[in-house]
Structures are given as C-alpha cells and as structure tokens.
Amino acid sequence: MLDLATRDIKFLSGVGPRRAEILNQELNIFSLHDLIYYFPYKYVDRSRVYTISELTGSMPYIQLKGQILHFNVVGEGRKKRLVARFTDGTGFIDLVWFRGVKYISSSLKLRQDYLIFGKPTVFNGQVNIAHPDMENATDIQLSSLGLKPYYNTTEKMKRGSMNSQSIEKLMKSVVDLLKYPIPETLPEHIIQKYKLMPLQEALKIIHFPGDALSLRKAQYRLKFEELFYIQLNILSYSKERQLKYKGFTFPKIGEYFNNFFFKNLPFELTGAQKRVLKEIRQDVGTGVQMNRLLQGDVGSGKTLVALMSMLMALDNGYQACMMAPTEILASQHYETILEFIHGLDIRVELLTGSTRKKDRERILSGLISGEVQIIIGTHALLEDTVTFKALGFAVIDEQHRFGVAQRAKLWIKNDNPPHILVMTATPIPRTLAMTLYGDLDVSVIDELPPGRKPIQTIHQFDNRKKSLYKMVKDQLAMGRQIYFVYPLIEESEKIDLKNLEQGYELITQEFPEYRVVKVHGKMKPAEKDEQMNLFASGQAHIMVATTVIEVGVNVPNASVMIIENAERFGLSQLHQLRGRVGRGADQSYCVLVTGYKLSEITRKRIEIMVESNDGFEIAEADLKLRGPGDLEGTQQSGVAFDLKVADLAKDGQLLQFVRTVAQDIIDKDKNRSLIENKLLWSQLDNLRKTNQNWAAIS
C-alpha cells in the first residue's frame, strides 16, 4: 500500500528544498497527501480549438492552433518584452512574454504548428495573449486533453516561478504514483450503498478529468466524504458528551421566575420568545445537559429570554452566569438585567477586567457562598479564581468571539457542566449552523417585540450629501441621535476611502450646534467607554465611529445609521451595523452611501440590504456571495473552514443528506463495535488527531 502521508514533498521530482519550503509556508503542503488533496479551483475545456477570427478581448481562456510568422524583442530593461506574430489562416494576433524572454526566444520555431492556450486581451485595438501555454501540435491529440485544471497560487509562489502550471506538473507526478494502491478512507458498505467512486479513481480524475461527467462523480465522492466525517464527528461528539455529562435537573418553576413574570415583565412576550422558553424549560427538566443555540436578530429580545432561563436556575437552588465578549456589552447586559429585576430580591454582580480589587474580592466571596446569584462578565469569568457554590446555567453571548479552549473553562467550574445557552445576533444560515454548531439544538427568535418599526434602508450616492445632511438635521431637530460609520481610522494612500478623522472634522463643521463624539478600535478602553457613555446618555448627539460599534451599543434614541463607503462592508456586517438603530419606537433609517462605480456583487449586496430586514435571508445571501470563511465570526468559531472540495453555499442538500447517513451509523453502532465500521471510526480518530478543531466543536 502506498502511504502518501509519509512521503515528504521535497523528494517529489521537480520540488527540492527551496520549492518545498514555499509549499510548506504558502499552502501548508508538507507531504504528497497534502499535495494531492490540493484541488483545482476551476477547469477549462482543452478539447475545443477556436479561430482567431472568433476572438474578442472579453473571452475566457481559449485554445488556438497555428504558426509563428516572426518574433522580436521590444524595449529595454524592465520594459523589455518578447512579441511573436501568430496566425491560423483566419487572422493574426500577438503572443507576448514579459518574463523569461531570453529562454523563450531561444525555444520558438517559425512555421511549426503550435497549440497555444491562454486568455485573450485587447491592447491598442489589437488582440493579444500574454504568456500562453505552448505545445507542439503534432504531439497532441485534442481528445486526450480533456479539462485543464487551474490551481490557486500566491504572489510569493509566482515570484518563485510556481504558477498553476507548475502545480499541475507536480500533480501529474503524484497521480502517476497512484498506479500503486492507496488505503480507502470509507468502508465498502458505504461506497456500495451510496454508489460512490473509489478514492483512488476520484483523486486521479479530480485533477485530470477526461470529461465533465467523470469530474462530477469524482467531486461527489470527495465532497460526500469531507462533509460526512465532519457530521460524524459533530454527532458522535454530542453523543459522547451526553453519555459523559449528566445535566442538573430543574424540576420546578418557582418564586423568582413567577415574581418576575407577573410583576416585572415589561411587555408581553412574543410567540417566538414563548416557544424558545418552552424549549429551554423542557431541556433543563430532562437530567441531560442542555446545549442550545439561540439565534435572533438584534433587538429581538434574546436577553429577556436569557434572564428568564437564568431565573429557572435560581428557583432550583443554582447560580447563573452570562459571559459577553466586551466590557461594553457585559455592562449593558448588567444594566438591562438590573432594570428588569428592579424590586426583586436577587443579587446580580458585574465582573470584568476593570473591576477594582476590593469589589472583585467581595464578588468572588459572594460567588463561593452562593449569595451572588447571577454574575455577568467578560473573559474575567474564566479565571481560575472565579469559583461558584453551584453554577447551574451559563449564557454565552456572541460565542464566535470566544475560542474553544476559553469556553471549555466554564465547563470545569463544577463536577457537572452547567446548562449552556449560546446566543448570537449574527444570523447563521442553516448549512453553516449545521457545521459550526451541529451538536447544539437550535432555537430561533424570528419576531421583533411589539411597537418596533422595521428600519427603512436607503441607498444614496456620495455626491448627494446636501439632501443627506438635511435629513440628519431634521432628525436632530426632533431630538434623535445619529451614527456615522467609516471603514478606516486614518487616511490610507493605498485605499482611497473617506476616513473617520476627516469625517469627524467635516461633521463637526457641518453641525456646529451639536456635540459630536468619535470612537474607534485604537482608542484606549477608558477613552472609548467615556465617548460611548456620552452618546448613550444623550449628552452627545452624533457618533462618528468605525465598526467597533457593531456589537455592544444600545441607544434606543438613535434613529439614523449612515454607513460611508458601504461597498467596503460585507452583508452580515452591514446588517449588524443597521441593528444599532431601530431599538426604540421611532421610525429609524439606515443610509448606505457608496460611489457610482460598483461591481455586480456589490450592487447585489446593496439591493439585498435595501429590500430585506430579515437577518437569516441576508445571511444566506452573504454565504452565497462570499463563502463561509469570510462570514464574520466563523474564523474563530472552533471549526476550521479550510474545506478542500465541498462548498457550504452550494452543497447544502448534500450536507443534510450526509448528516442523516452519519446519524444512522451512530444510532446503529453506539459502542463502535460493528466490524463493518472499524475503518470509519479509525479514520475519524485520525482526523481528530490531525485537526485540533475537530476535537470539540462547541
């Protein structure tokens, strides 16, 4: 059996130590196994030959067959280039080389039939192809060319003379080795049942497919396996945790919950809030540890649901905690909860990195004695000095901002881990949630509290500032507050964007009678908090900020969000920023300011924002436009999104299908004892060892 994983990449023909180092650093390729699992990002059909008379400058990669009539070197120094006149009898084009001029000019032959391949462009009205692939046409059978693979490469690789064609040559050497058998990674019964291509054949074909049908079959086999093992890992981990950890049972709804519900509840719960509370109530009564994800748009009432869930813990003699990613957000939760429970005999404390030593000692002592019933804080809650008498319920807000190892520290505060409620205001598409949080039960709050008006979103070009400023003045005159958000802090020579510093000066001049504050990520925490508090208290009327306000500013009186250079933001980020307004009963507005020149993707993004206030709809669109690795938060979520071949935006149906396959296996082989699944469990254990993020998803 050929073990590709133990073959060092540097010993492959055409690599060597220098190229191996580049592959190590740039693509994380160390072995032949790593290389063969570096799949093409696209394919171009090499079986068709175009004619020069058909060409335009907007065509993708094409292939021509013809001869070079003459060539010469033009220019001097850095501007030196090789230009060859090429014809196929239907017209003429220039072939141009800017690098390797001496070597290429020595190898060109006149009046020989060449097969050339490249991307046509137009320069000075003349079609040309720069750096074409060239082969002697007499040596080539077109039917044997099939689909040409293209591989992503980095700038450093290109500087080291390693382009897509170089990777293709290396891949041919590895694929040649596949004449020897390699170990299969899926059990035979799964391959047979789901009609999957054998691994060896799939790896050959995905790099060098003869036709589109065989390529689809190879891709399906490899996508199935990739998504299947992710789901098997998530579901088996969930099952292991259920067996290992017993949850605290909350059998009763008592005085704390009922007093709050009948005396302090500020408004009637929405149907969605009632549904979620019922789901949580069922979970905490089963004796199994709850692990639930609560999704809901900004302002949908997640904090109220979290508080009422924590009161269930208090009614059963347990303490509760809520952990937020920033001091501002933790402080806001603290203030909100104090307001909610006003007049009730419940001790709530706030613990952050800024808590004074004397207060910290008092709070820690109260946690140990059980007198502190609810603690709200930041990462400070994870410190070893923070111990509880009986922690029964933990709420984690915006969990993607905490690492896996950090979150796990909460689990070990007790012999048994507390019930966990994870909250996020970043709506997560279903396919992404199944991968990010696949072992969590999911609850969704899909209604806004009564009295909230949908935010009106407007797209405006940046040459219409007069009408924009009039709108701002009208809102300020009515006593409202305004956000201006910029993508940069200081001017950048490389990126021509309006920036926060210039914007701050402009806005203070435009609205001299109003107080303007500015907030950005490079400010000291105390300075930032001071500016935010001025705005939150109503002493300041306008806030000029970067995306630092995306999470953690709750000002119901703020009614207008103006986002400069909105084309520079992703959909999820725009939606999060928009959620900073519309938190009171007044009509609120979000103005997306852009330049005239917008790409097609950016135009779509702006259209989606103007048309929809539905966070889940927006998140689905964002996934399709940007891919999972670019969505806010997913990089730190505890799941590596370096999927080799599957695409969560396109392969949602397959993901759901393999999840049922994985669940079926876990149900039938609870103890991992079936001989037919021995390979499967062994492969899963290996994947957990090689990828630290596979060990625990949440």
Secondary structure, 3 states (H helix, E strand, C coil): CCCHHHCEHHHCCCCHHHHHHHHHHHHCCCEHHHHHCCCCCEEEECCCCECHHHCCCCCCCEEEEEEEEEEEEECCHHHCEEEEEEECCCCEEEEEECCCHHHHHHHCCCCCCEEEEECEEEECCEEEEECCEEEEHHHCCHHHHCEEEECCCCHHHHHCCCCHHHHHHHHHHHHHHCCCCCCCCCCHHHHHHCCCCCHHHHHHHHHCCCCHHHHHHHHHHHHHHHHHHHHHHHHHHHHHHHHHCECCCCCCCCHHHHHHHHHHCCCCCCHHHHHHHHHHHHHHCCCECCEEEEEECCCCCHHHHHHHHHHHHHHCCCEEEEECCCHHHHHHHHHHHHHHCCCCCCCEEEECCCCCHHHHHHHHHHHHHCCCCEEEECHHHHCCCCCCCCEEEEEEECHHHCCHHHHHHHHCCCCCCCEEEEEECCCCCHHHHHHHCCCCEEEEECCCCCCCCCCEEEEEECCCHHHHHHHHHHHHHCCCEEEEECCECCCCCCCCCCEHHHHHHHHHHHCCCCCEEEECCCCCHHHHHHHHHHHHCCCCCEEEECHHHCCCCCCCCEEEEEECCHHHCCHHHHHHHHCCCCCCCCCCEEEEEECCCCCHHHHHHHHHHHHCCCHHHHHHHHHHHHCHHHCCCHHHCCCCCCCCCCCCCCCHHHHHHHHHHHHHHHHHCCCCCCHHHHHHHHHHHHHHHHCHHHCCCC
